[in-house]
Amino acid sequence: MPLYYVDRFDGIAVIDDVGVELPDADAMRDYVRDVLTEMMSVEACTGEVSRCQASVRDASGRRVLAATLVLTMSPEPPQACP
């Protein structure tokens, strides 16, 4: 099974030096989606925008995926167009 390293960034860089074995690229994308969702759920949303990022490397060190999850909050709803 392929080995992937998922480096995470949410204001602090966490470099993966252990990796995770996943059966294929689809499973890797699902895994990264779960990682970003979990990161966002524990993120302290102190401003209007929160951003979590992940960069995935394969066993050779080649970057195979970059993903970003952004949460934007507006203090009030936008005005409707006439």
Contacts in CASP RR format, 6 or more apart in sequence:
PFRMAT RR
TARGET T0000
AUTHOR 0000-0000-0000
METHOD contacts of the structure
MODEL  1
MPLYYVDRFDGIAVIDDVGVELPDADAMRDYVRDVLTEMMSVEACTGEVS
RCQASVRDASGRRVLAATLVLTMSPEPPQACP
1 21 0 8 1.000
1 22 0 8 1.000
1 23 0 8 1.000
2 21 0 8 1.000
2 22 0 8 1.000
2 23 0 8 1.000
2 24 0 8 1.000
2 28 0 8 1.000
2 58 0 8 1.000
2 59 0 8 1.000
3 19 0 8 1.000
3 20 0 8 1.000
3 21 0 8 1.000
3 58 0 8 1.000
3 59 0 8 1.000
4 19 0 8 1.000
4 20 0 8 1.000
4 21 0 8 1.000
4 22 0 8 1.000
4 28 0 8 1.000
4 31 0 8 1.000
4 56 0 8 1.000
4 57 0 8 1.000
4 58 0 8 1.000
4 59 0 8 1.000
4 64 0 8 1.000
5 16 0 8 1.000
5 17 0 8 1.000
5 18 0 8 1.000
5 19 0 8 1.000
5 20 0 8 1.000
5 56 0 8 1.000
5 57 0 8 1.000
5 58 0 8 1.000
5 61 0 8 1.000
6 16 0 8 1.000
6 19 0 8 1.000
6 20 0 8 1.000
6 31 0 8 1.000
6 32 0 8 1.000
6 35 0 8 1.000
6 54 0 8 1.000
6 55 0 8 1.000
6 56 0 8 1.000
7 13 0 8 1.000
7 14 0 8 1.000
7 15 0 8 1.000
7 16 0 8 1.000
7 54 0 8 1.000
7 55 0 8 1.000
7 56 0 8 1.000
7 57 0 8 1.000
8 14 0 8 1.000
8 16 0 8 1.000
8 35 0 8 1.000
8 39 0 8 1.000
8 52 0 8 1.000
8 53 0 8 1.000
8 54 0 8 1.000
9 52 0 8 1.000
9 53 0 8 1.000
9 54 0 8 1.000
9 55 0 8 1.000
10 39 0 8 1.000
10 43 0 8 1.000
10 51 0 8 1.000
10 52 0 8 1.000
10 53 0 8 1.000
16 57 0 8 1.000
20 31 0 8 1.000
22 28 0 8 1.000
22 31 0 8 1.000
25 64 0 8 1.000
28 56 0 8 1.000
28 64 0 8 1.000
28 65 0 8 1.000
29 65 0 8 1.000
32 54 0 8 1.000
32 56 0 8 1.000
32 65 0 8 1.000
32 67 0 8 1.000
33 67 0 8 1.000
35 54 0 8 1.000
36 52 0 8 1.000
36 53 0 8 1.000
36 54 0 8 1.000
36 67 0 8 1.000
36 68 0 8 1.000
36 69 0 8 1.000
37 69 0 8 1.000
39 52 0 8 1.000
39 69 0 8 1.000
40 50 0 8 1.000
40 52 0 8 1.000
40 69 0 8 1.000
40 71 0 8 1.000
43 50 0 8 1.000
43 52 0 8 1.000
43 71 0 8 1.000
45 71 0 8 1.000
45 73 0 8 1.000
47 73 0 8 1.000
48 72 0 8 1.000
48 73 0 8 1.000
48 74 0 8 1.000
48 75 0 8 1.000
49 70 0 8 1.000
49 71 0 8 1.000
49 72 0 8 1.000
49 73 0 8 1.000
50 70 0 8 1.000
50 71 0 8 1.000
51 68 0 8 1.000
51 69 0 8 1.000
51 70 0 8 1.000
51 71 0 8 1.000
52 68 0 8 1.000
52 69 0 8 1.000
53 66 0 8 1.000
53 67 0 8 1.000
53 68 0 8 1.000
53 69 0 8 1.000
54 65 0 8 1.000
54 66 0 8 1.000
54 67 0 8 1.000
54 68 0 8 1.000
55 63 0 8 1.000
55 65 0 8 1.000
55 66 0 8 1.000
55 67 0 8 1.000
56 63 0 8 1.000
56 64 0 8 1.000
56 65 0 8 1.000
56 66 0 8 1.000
56 67 0 8 1.000
57 63 0 8 1.000
57 64 0 8 1.000
58 64 0 8 1.000
END
